[in-house]
Amino acid sequence: RPDRTFQEQNGRGKYATVCRAVHKRTGTHYAAKFVKKRRRNQDQMNEIIHEIAVLMQCSSTNRVIRLHEVYESLTEMVSSRRINIVLFYPSPST
């Protein structure tokens, strides 16, 4: 996304990586979760959809991290397709 800069990696697992992201215009900090999307079976895609649905259900509370947006990106290589789940990450000053 051209409106954000992605900074240091905060975590990494078998299927996803989390990086700090900053919105260029507002300076708002986010955690961006990049989920690998390699020829997954339907059960694995359902898990991703379930995670998104749970985060959407929790959006009215400030006790759970809030989902900001979800988008899918494609690159030149099919094997590097990802679903990018961008989660709201409160800055330390709030």
C-alpha angles and dihedrals in degrees: 000000000000093000093065138055118215115218135176123351112252099186145352135201137171094279106019146037127206121209134175112253129191124200105234098218102039102027090228113159121228139175109232116204114201111198116197112236107196115159091305124186121242094262092058092047089049089056090055091048090048092052090052091048093050092050090049090052090052096049094104095063128070092209093080127052109263125236110236102180144329126216138163122228130196125203132188092274118065090210091062096056111135141184107225113210109190113199126193110252116190114229117241091251094066 
